[in-house]
């Protein structure tokens, strides 16, 4: 008998749309805006069951952080 593996390869691959994570993405954007102004912020920990999208969310947040760091470093170089 052939069983379908629910944990098939593809974990962490970017989906076309990240559903239900708008609040998480917005909170990280706010945190990085605060950090650029030297405002202390709390850390964030994402946890959950296998396959709920933690890695996908972290990958998306990494893209956002890269943009913030690029802008921040550019502003540091400007007189």
Residue pairs with C-beta under 8 A, 6 or more apart in sequence:
6 51
7 50
7 51
11 51
11 55
12 55
12 56
12 59
13 56
14 56
14 59
14 60
15 56
18 25
18 53
18 56
18 57
18 60
21 53
21 57
21 60
24 46
24 57
24 61
25 57
25 60
25 61
25 64
27 44
28 44
28 61
28 64
28 65
29 64
29 68
31 41
31 44
32 64
32 65
32 68
33 68
34 41
35 41
36 68
36 72
46 54
46 57
46 58
47 54
48 54
